[in-house]
């Protein structure tokens, strides 16, 4: 190959990189799946048109055909405890995992002041070195009476999808004004429409029972220094329904047909994009901006209310000794400390501890 031929091909590729654009449309499905999970239970899921939607459409078809849940697995493995029955289950809900994983962001000032005090008042060992010994904290919440449970609050995260969609359409309109070429605008408008239709397709009915009297505890397990307890007051969501999340069979045929249609439409858009020979840099910019929005949404830290779980803090029970914290919790909230005992103390207890728990109905 002569140098002039190589230079010509290189110039043509960098002038309108159409081939790489079609390749980019089939990577990044995991990011889109996580971004959509942020709006689980909502009808409107403003996740921007970006690279990866074609691959995600095929992934969604696979999960629909196999009756698999479409939401990703939890970021943080943890346990959900039914404090009334003492039953402990591993959580499979991405939402509950995110709530526990990002607790530093949304926990009230009472909890934050405890953690700050640990840093300001560390222990000192024999060598004089400072050691931060974290206290064991059980944060007691109850479902809010002032906000309807199961209805997410609207924070800044959904707005990013709307703003980015407008920005993308604005960029796509530039070739229309400069060259009277509408192809980029048509592809962007179709991609945005299909992306939001996919969100509607995933907006399954919320089967989580409401107004439960069950008390739940969330923890990452033995070794954790935090437990979140949600008291049952007849207003909360049944978190066991969330923790055992599985794909339902209701409307299976309609979902499957819809998923097939979406795959066909996304494939058609991919073929159309692969055939574009001009103005492809505009589409690359549009897809790149959309991908940045997808990444932001997928990693956004949100309060429980954004997922429809509205909580009010009652108190934080804390002690550097885990056993003392569990005992104090049991005295104030019967069955709660007892349900956590075997998680944090799976081995043999001291005689005095056995006697105390027997007096408080450990074996009742």
The 8 nearest C-alpha neighbors of each residue, nearest first, counted from 0:
[[1, 4, 2, 5, 3, 6, 8, 7],
 [2, 0, 4, 3, 5, 6, 7, 8],
 [1, 3, 5, 4, 6, 0, 7, 8],
 [2, 4, 6, 1, 5, 7, 0, 8],
 [5, 3, 7, 1, 6, 2, 8, 0],
 [6, 4, 2, 8, 7, 3, 9, 1],
 [5, 7, 9, 3, 4, 8, 10, 2],
 [6, 8, 4, 10, 5, 9, 3, 11],
 [9, 7, 11, 5, 10, 6, 12, 4],
 [10, 8, 6, 12, 11, 7, 5, 13],
 [9, 11, 7, 13, 8, 12, 14, 6],
 [10, 12, 8, 14, 9, 13, 7, 15],
 [13, 11, 16, 9, 14, 10, 15, 8],
 [12, 14, 10, 15, 16, 11, 9, 8],
 [13, 15, 11, 12, 10, 16, 280, 277],
 [14, 16, 279, 12, 13, 17, 277, 276],
 [17, 15, 12, 13, 18, 19, 279, 14],
 [16, 18, 20, 19, 15, 279, 273, 276],
 [19, 17, 20, 21, 16, 273, 22, 12],
 [18, 20, 22, 21, 17, 16, 23, 273],
 [19, 21, 17, 23, 18, 22, 24, 16],
 [20, 22, 273, 24, 19, 23, 18, 272],
 [23, 21, 19, 20, 24, 25, 18, 26],
 [24, 22, 20, 25, 50, 26, 21, 19],
 [23, 25, 50, 51, 21, 22, 26, 53],
 [24, 26, 54, 51, 53, 23, 22, 50],
 [27, 25, 51, 23, 24, 28, 50, 54],
 [26, 28, 51, 29, 30, 50, 31, 25],
 [27, 29, 55, 51, 31, 30, 54, 26],
 [30, 28, 32, 31, 27, 33, 55, 51],
 [29, 31, 33, 32, 28, 27, 34, 294],
 [30, 32, 34, 28, 33, 29, 35, 293],
 [33, 31, 29, 35, 30, 34, 28, 36],
 [32, 34, 36, 297, 30, 35, 31, 29],
 [33, 35, 297, 31, 296, 37, 36, 32],
 [34, 36, 32, 37, 33, 38, 31, 44],
 [35, 37, 39, 33, 38, 34, 70, 32],
 [38, 36, 35, 34, 39, 33, 297, 296],
 [39, 37, 36, 41, 35, 44, 40, 306],
 [38, 40, 36, 41, 37, 35, 202, 306],
 [39, 41, 202, 205, 38, 203, 42, 204],
 [42, 40, 38, 39, 43, 202, 44, 151],
 [43, 41, 202, 199, 44, 40, 198, 203],
 [42, 44, 41, 45, 199, 198, 195, 38],
 [43, 45, 198, 38, 46, 42, 195, 35],
 [46, 44, 160, 157, 47, 43, 195, 161],
 [47, 45, 160, 44, 293, 35, 34, 48],
 [46, 48, 289, 160, 49, 164, 45, 191],
 [49, 47, 191, 289, 190, 194, 286, 46],
 [50, 48, 286, 289, 290, 47, 51, 52],
 [49, 51, 24, 23, 286, 52, 26, 290],
 [52, 50, 27, 26, 25, 28, 24, 54],
 [51, 53, 55, 54, 50, 56, 28, 24],
 [54, 52, 56, 25, 55, 265, 51, 24],
 [55, 53, 25, 57, 51, 56, 52, 28],
 [54, 56, 28, 58, 52, 57, 53, 59],
 [57, 55, 59, 53, 262, 54, 58, 52],
 [56, 58, 60, 54, 55, 59, 262, 61],
 [59, 57, 55, 61, 60, 56, 54, 62],
 [58, 60, 56, 62, 61, 57, 55, 63],
 [61, 59, 57, 63, 258, 58, 62, 64],
 [60, 62, 58, 64, 59, 63, 65, 57],
 [63, 61, 67, 65, 59, 60, 64, 66],
 [62, 64, 66, 60, 65, 61, 59, 255],
 [63, 65, 61, 62, 66, 60, 255, 67],
 [64, 66, 62, 67, 63, 61, 60, 68],
 [67, 65, 63, 64, 246, 62, 68, 248],
 [68, 66, 62, 65, 246, 63, 69, 245],
 [69, 67, 246, 245, 70, 62, 66, 244],
 [68, 70, 62, 67, 71, 59, 246, 63],
 [69, 71, 68, 36, 72, 32, 93, 33],
 [72, 70, 93, 33, 73, 69, 32, 36],
 [71, 73, 93, 91, 74, 70, 92, 96],
 [74, 72, 93, 96, 75, 92, 91, 76],
 [75, 73, 96, 72, 76, 97, 93, 100],
 [74, 76, 73, 96, 77, 100, 97, 219],
 [77, 75, 73, 219, 74, 96, 90, 78],
 [78, 76, 219, 218, 90, 89, 75, 220],
 [77, 79, 89, 218, 90, 88, 219, 217],
 [78, 80, 217, 88, 216, 87, 90, 89],
 [81, 79, 87, 216, 215, 82, 86, 78],
 [80, 82, 215, 86, 85, 83, 84, 214],
 [83, 81, 85, 335, 338, 214, 215, 84],
 [82, 84, 81, 85, 334, 214, 213, 335],
 [85, 83, 86, 81, 82, 338, 334, 80],
 [86, 84, 338, 82, 81, 83, 87, 80],
 [85, 87, 81, 84, 80, 88, 82, 338],
 [88, 86, 80, 79, 85, 81, 78, 89],
 [89, 87, 79, 78, 90, 80, 86, 242],
 [90, 88, 78, 77, 79, 91, 87, 242],
 [89, 91, 242, 78, 92, 77, 79, 88],
 [90, 92, 242, 243, 73, 72, 244, 93],
 [93, 91, 242, 94, 95, 90, 241, 73],
 [92, 94, 73, 96, 72, 95, 97, 71],
 [95, 93, 97, 96, 92, 98, 306, 73],
 [96, 94, 98, 97, 92, 93, 99, 242],
 [95, 97, 93, 73, 94, 99, 75, 98],
 [96, 98, 100, 94, 95, 99, 101, 93],
 [99, 97, 95, 96, 101, 100, 303, 102],
 [98, 100, 102, 96, 97, 101, 95, 217],
 [99, 101, 97, 98, 102, 96, 75, 74],
 [102, 100, 103, 98, 99, 104, 97, 300],
 [101, 103, 99, 104, 105, 106, 100, 98],
 [104, 102, 101, 106, 105, 111, 100, 99],
 [103, 105, 102, 101, 106, 300, 302, 301],
 [104, 106, 102, 302, 103, 107, 101, 301],
 [105, 107, 102, 103, 104, 110, 108, 111],
 [108, 106, 109, 110, 105, 111, 312, 104],
 [107, 109, 111, 110, 112, 106, 113, 105],
 [110, 108, 112, 107, 111, 113, 315, 314],
 [109, 111, 113, 108, 112, 107, 106, 114],
 [110, 112, 108, 114, 113, 109, 115, 107],
 [113, 111, 115, 109, 114, 110, 108, 116],
 [114, 112, 116, 110, 111, 115, 117, 109],
 [113, 115, 111, 117, 116, 112, 110, 118],
 [114, 116, 112, 118, 117, 113, 111, 119],
 [117, 115, 119, 113, 118, 114, 120, 112],
 [118, 116, 114, 120, 115, 119, 121, 133],
 [117, 119, 115, 116, 120, 121, 131, 114],
 [118, 120, 116, 117, 121, 115, 131, 114],
 [119, 121, 117, 118, 116, 122, 131, 115],
 [122, 120, 131, 130, 117, 118, 129, 119],
 [121, 123, 130, 129, 131, 124, 120, 132],
 [124, 122, 129, 128, 127, 130, 121, 125],
 [123, 125, 127, 126, 128, 129, 122, 130],
 [126, 124, 127, 123, 128, 129, 122, 130],
 [127, 125, 124, 128, 123, 129, 130, 122],
 [126, 128, 124, 125, 123, 129, 122, 130],
 [129, 127, 123, 126, 124, 130, 125, 122],
 [128, 130, 123, 122, 121, 127, 124, 131],
 [131, 129, 122, 121, 123, 132, 128, 124],
 [132, 130, 121, 133, 122, 118, 117, 129],
 [133, 131, 130, 134, 121, 122, 117, 319],
 [132, 134, 131, 117, 135, 224, 319, 114],
 [133, 135, 319, 318, 136, 132, 317, 224],
 [134, 136, 224, 317, 319, 318, 321, 225],
 [137, 135, 317, 225, 316, 134, 138, 224],
 [136, 138, 226, 316, 315, 227, 225, 317],
 [139, 137, 315, 227, 228, 136, 314, 226],
 [140, 138, 228, 314, 313, 315, 312, 229],
 [141, 139, 312, 229, 313, 311, 228, 310],
 [140, 142, 230, 229, 311, 310, 143, 312],
 [143, 141, 310, 235, 309, 234, 311, 144],
 [142, 144, 310, 145, 311, 309, 146, 141],
 [143, 145, 146, 142, 234, 147, 148, 309],
 [144, 146, 143, 147, 309, 142, 148, 311],
 [147, 145, 144, 143, 148, 309, 150, 142],
 [148, 146, 150, 149, 145, 144, 309, 143],
 [149, 147, 150, 307, 308, 309, 146, 235],
 [148, 150, 307, 308, 151, 147, 236, 306],
 [149, 151, 307, 148, 147, 152, 306, 308],
 [152, 150, 307, 305, 306, 304, 149, 153],
 [151, 153, 305, 304, 154, 150, 307, 306],
 [152, 154, 151, 305, 155, 157, 156, 158],
 [155, 153, 156, 152, 157, 305, 158, 301],
 [154, 156, 158, 157, 159, 153, 301, 160],
 [155, 157, 158, 159, 154, 296, 299, 160],
 [158, 156, 159, 160, 155, 45, 154, 161],
 [157, 159, 161, 155, 160, 156, 162, 154],
 [160, 158, 162, 157, 161, 156, 163, 155],
 [159, 161, 45, 163, 46, 158, 47, 162],
 [160, 162, 158, 164, 159, 163, 45, 165],
 [161, 163, 159, 165, 164, 160, 158, 166],
 [162, 164, 166, 160, 165, 161, 159, 167],
 [165, 163, 167, 161, 166, 162, 160, 47],
 [164, 166, 168, 162, 163, 167, 169, 161],
 [167, 165, 163, 169, 164, 168, 162, 170],
 [168, 166, 164, 170, 169, 285, 165, 163],
 [167, 169, 171, 165, 170, 166, 172, 164],
 [168, 170, 166, 172, 167, 171, 165, 173],
 [171, 169, 167, 172, 168, 173, 166, 281],
 [172, 170, 184, 168, 169, 183, 173, 167],
 [171, 173, 175, 169, 170, 174, 184, 168],
 [172, 174, 176, 175, 170, 171, 177, 169],
 [175, 173, 177, 178, 176, 180, 172, 179],
 [176, 174, 179, 180, 172, 173, 181, 177],
 [175, 177, 173, 174, 179, 178, 172, 180],
 [178, 176, 174, 175, 179, 173, 180, 172],
 [177, 179, 180, 174, 175, 176, 173, 181],
 [180, 178, 175, 176, 177, 174, 181, 173],
 [181, 179, 175, 178, 174, 182, 183, 176],
 [180, 182, 175, 184, 183, 185, 179, 174],
 [181, 183, 185, 184, 180, 186, 275, 175],
 [184, 182, 186, 171, 185, 181, 187, 282],
 [183, 185, 171, 187, 181, 182, 186, 172],
 [184, 186, 182, 188, 183, 187, 189, 181],
 [185, 187, 189, 183, 184, 188, 190, 182],
 [188, 186, 190, 184, 189, 185, 191, 183],
 [187, 189, 185, 191, 190, 186, 184, 192],
 [190, 188, 192, 186, 187, 191, 185, 193],
 [191, 189, 187, 193, 192, 188, 48, 186],
 [192, 190, 48, 194, 188, 193, 189, 187],
 [191, 193, 189, 195, 190, 194, 196, 188],
 [192, 194, 196, 190, 195, 191, 189, 197],
 [195, 193, 191, 197, 196, 192, 48, 190],
 [194, 196, 198, 197, 192, 193, 45, 191],
 [197, 195, 193, 199, 198, 194, 192, 200],
 [198, 196, 200, 194, 195, 199, 193, 201],
 [197, 199, 195, 44, 201, 196, 200, 202],
 [200, 198, 196, 202, 201, 197, 42, 43],
 [199, 201, 197, 198, 202, 196, 203, 257],
 [200, 202, 198, 199, 203, 197, 69, 39],
 [203, 201, 42, 199, 200, 40, 41, 198],
 [204, 202, 201, 205, 40, 200, 42, 199],
 [203, 205, 206, 202, 40, 41, 207, 42],
 [204, 206, 207, 40, 203, 149, 208, 202],
 [207, 205, 204, 208, 240, 203, 241, 209],
 [208, 206, 240, 205, 237, 209, 241, 236],
 [209, 207, 237, 236, 206, 210, 240, 211],
 [208, 210, 236, 211, 235, 237, 207, 234],
 [211, 209, 234, 233, 235, 236, 212, 208],
 [210, 212, 233, 235, 213, 209, 237, 234],
 [213, 211, 231, 233, 232, 214, 210, 235],
 [212, 214, 231, 211, 215, 83, 230, 81],
 [213, 215, 230, 231, 82, 229, 81, 83],
 [216, 214, 81, 229, 80, 82, 228, 213],
 [215, 217, 228, 80, 227, 79, 229, 226],
 [218, 216, 79, 227, 226, 78, 228, 80],
 [219, 217, 226, 220, 78, 77, 225, 216],
 [218, 220, 77, 78, 223, 76, 221, 217],
 [221, 219, 218, 223, 222, 342, 77, 78],
 [220, 222, 343, 223, 342, 219, 344, 218],
 [223, 221, 220, 224, 343, 219, 225, 342],
 [222, 224, 221, 225, 220, 219, 218, 226],
 [225, 223, 135, 136, 222, 134, 133, 226],
 [226, 224, 136, 223, 137, 135, 218, 227],
 [225, 227, 137, 218, 217, 138, 228, 136],
 [226, 228, 138, 217, 216, 137, 139, 218],
 [227, 229, 216, 139, 215, 140, 138, 230],
 [230, 228, 140, 141, 215, 214, 139, 216],
 [231, 229, 214, 141, 140, 232, 228, 215],
 [230, 232, 212, 214, 213, 233, 211, 235],
 [233, 231, 212, 234, 230, 235, 141, 142],
 [232, 234, 210, 212, 211, 231, 235, 213],
 [235, 233, 210, 232, 142, 211, 209, 236],
 [236, 234, 210, 142, 211, 209, 233, 148],
 [235, 237, 209, 238, 208, 211, 210, 207],
 [236, 238, 208, 239, 240, 211, 209, 207],
 [237, 239, 241, 240, 236, 242, 215, 207],
 [238, 240, 242, 241, 237, 243, 79, 81],
 [241, 239, 238, 207, 243, 242, 237, 244],
 [240, 242, 238, 244, 239, 243, 92, 207],
 [241, 243, 90, 92, 239, 91, 244, 240],
 [244, 242, 240, 241, 91, 239, 245, 90],
 [243, 245, 241, 242, 92, 91, 240, 246],
 [246, 244, 68, 247, 243, 67, 66, 91],
 [245, 247, 68, 67, 66, 248, 244, 69],
 [246, 248, 249, 245, 66, 251, 68, 250],
 [249, 247, 251, 250, 246, 66, 252, 254],
 [248, 250, 251, 247, 252, 254, 246, 253],
 [249, 251, 253, 252, 254, 248, 247, 255],
 [250, 252, 254, 248, 249, 253, 255, 63],
 [253, 251, 255, 254, 250, 256, 257, 249],
 [252, 254, 256, 250, 255, 251, 257, 258],
 [255, 253, 257, 251, 252, 256, 258, 250],
 [254, 256, 258, 252, 257, 253, 63, 251],
 [255, 257, 259, 253, 258, 254, 252, 260],
 [256, 258, 254, 260, 255, 259, 253, 261],
 [257, 259, 255, 261, 60, 256, 260, 254],
 [260, 258, 262, 256, 261, 257, 255, 263],
 [261, 259, 263, 257, 262, 258, 264, 256],
 [260, 262, 258, 264, 263, 259, 265, 257],
 [263, 261, 259, 265, 260, 56, 264, 266],
 [262, 264, 260, 266, 261, 265, 267, 259],
 [265, 263, 267, 261, 266, 262, 260, 268],
 [264, 266, 268, 262, 267, 53, 263, 261],
 [267, 265, 269, 263, 268, 264, 262, 270],
 [266, 268, 264, 270, 265, 269, 263, 271],
 [267, 269, 265, 271, 266, 270, 272, 264],
 [270, 268, 266, 272, 267, 271, 273, 265],
 [271, 269, 273, 267, 272, 268, 266, 274],
 [270, 272, 268, 274, 269, 273, 267, 275],
 [271, 273, 269, 275, 274, 270, 268, 21],
 [274, 272, 270, 21, 271, 275, 17, 269],
 [273, 275, 271, 272, 276, 270, 17, 18],
 [274, 276, 272, 273, 277, 17, 271, 279],
 [277, 275, 17, 15, 274, 279, 278, 16],
 [276, 278, 279, 15, 275, 17, 280, 14],
 [279, 277, 280, 281, 15, 183, 276, 174],
 [278, 280, 282, 281, 15, 277, 17, 16],
 [281, 279, 283, 282, 278, 284, 15, 16],
 [280, 282, 284, 279, 283, 278, 285, 171],
 [283, 281, 285, 279, 284, 280, 286, 183],
 [284, 282, 280, 286, 281, 285, 287, 279],
 [283, 285, 287, 281, 282, 286, 288, 280],
 [286, 284, 282, 288, 167, 283, 287, 281],
 [287, 285, 49, 289, 283, 284, 288, 50],
 [286, 288, 290, 284, 289, 285, 283, 291],
 [289, 287, 291, 285, 290, 286, 284, 292],
 [288, 290, 49, 286, 292, 47, 287, 291],
 [289, 291, 293, 287, 49, 292, 288, 286],
 [290, 292, 294, 288, 289, 293, 295, 287],
 [293, 291, 295, 289, 290, 294, 296, 288],
 [294, 292, 290, 296, 291, 295, 34, 297],
 [295, 293, 297, 291, 292, 296, 290, 298],
 [294, 296, 292, 298, 293, 297, 299, 291],
 [295, 297, 299, 293, 34, 298, 294, 292],
 [298, 296, 34, 294, 33, 295, 299, 293],
 [297, 299, 295, 296, 294, 300, 34, 33],
 [298, 300, 296, 295, 297, 301, 156, 37],
 [301, 299, 101, 298, 302, 104, 97, 98],
 [302, 300, 299, 305, 303, 105, 101, 98],
 [301, 303, 304, 105, 305, 300, 98, 306],
 [304, 302, 308, 305, 306, 98, 309, 301],
 [303, 305, 309, 308, 307, 306, 302, 152],
 [306, 304, 151, 152, 303, 302, 307, 301],
 [307, 305, 151, 304, 303, 308, 94, 38],
 [306, 308, 151, 149, 150, 304, 305, 148],
 [309, 307, 304, 303, 306, 148, 149, 310],
 [308, 310, 304, 143, 142, 307, 148, 303],
 [311, 309, 142, 143, 141, 140, 308, 312],
 [310, 312, 140, 141, 143, 142, 313, 309],
 [311, 313, 140, 314, 139, 141, 310, 107],
 [314, 312, 140, 139, 311, 141, 315, 138],
 [315, 313, 139, 312, 138, 316, 140, 109],
 [314, 316, 138, 137, 139, 317, 136, 110],
 [317, 315, 137, 136, 138, 314, 324, 328],
 [316, 318, 136, 135, 324, 315, 137, 134],
 [319, 317, 320, 324, 135, 134, 323, 321],
 [318, 320, 134, 135, 321, 317, 133, 132],
 [319, 321, 318, 323, 322, 324, 135, 134],
 [320, 322, 324, 323, 135, 325, 319, 318],
 [323, 321, 325, 324, 320, 326, 340, 344],
 [324, 322, 326, 320, 325, 321, 327, 318],
 [323, 325, 321, 327, 322, 326, 318, 317],
 [324, 326, 336, 328, 322, 323, 327, 329],
 [327, 325, 329, 323, 328, 324, 322, 336],
 [328, 326, 330, 324, 329, 325, 323, 331],
 [327, 329, 325, 331, 326, 336, 330, 332],
 [328, 330, 336, 333, 332, 326, 327, 331],
 [331, 329, 327, 328, 332, 333, 326, 336],
 [330, 332, 328, 329, 333, 327, 326, 335],
 [331, 333, 329, 328, 330, 335, 334, 336],
 [334, 332, 329, 335, 330, 331, 336, 328],
 [335, 333, 337, 336, 338, 82, 329, 83],
 [336, 334, 82, 338, 337, 333, 329, 332],
 [337, 335, 329, 325, 339, 328, 338, 334],
 [336, 338, 334, 340, 339, 335, 329, 361],
 [337, 339, 85, 335, 82, 336, 340, 334],
 [340, 338, 336, 342, 337, 341, 343, 335],
 [339, 341, 337, 342, 343, 344, 338, 336],
 [340, 342, 345, 344, 343, 339, 338, 337],
 [343, 341, 339, 340, 344, 221, 345, 220],
 [342, 344, 221, 340, 341, 345, 339, 220],
 [345, 343, 341, 346, 340, 342, 348, 347],
 [346, 344, 341, 342, 343, 347, 340, 348],
 [347, 345, 344, 348, 341, 343, 342, 349],
 [346, 348, 349, 345, 344, 353, 350, 352],
 [349, 347, 353, 352, 350, 346, 344, 351],
 [350, 348, 352, 351, 353, 347, 354, 346],
 [349, 351, 353, 352, 354, 348, 355, 347],
 [352, 350, 354, 353, 349, 355, 348, 356],
 [351, 353, 355, 349, 354, 350, 348, 356],
 [354, 352, 350, 356, 351, 355, 348, 357],
 [353, 355, 357, 351, 352, 356, 350, 358],
 [356, 354, 352, 358, 357, 353, 351, 359],
 [355, 357, 359, 361, 358, 353, 354, 352],
 [356, 358, 361, 354, 360, 359, 355, 353],
 [357, 359, 355, 356, 360, 354, 361, 353],
 [360, 358, 356, 357, 361, 355, 329, 330],
 [359, 361, 363, 357, 362, 358, 356, 337],
 [360, 362, 357, 356, 363, 359, 337, 358],
 [363, 361, 360, 357, 356, 359, 358, 337],
 [362, 360, 361, 357, 359, 358, 356, 334]]
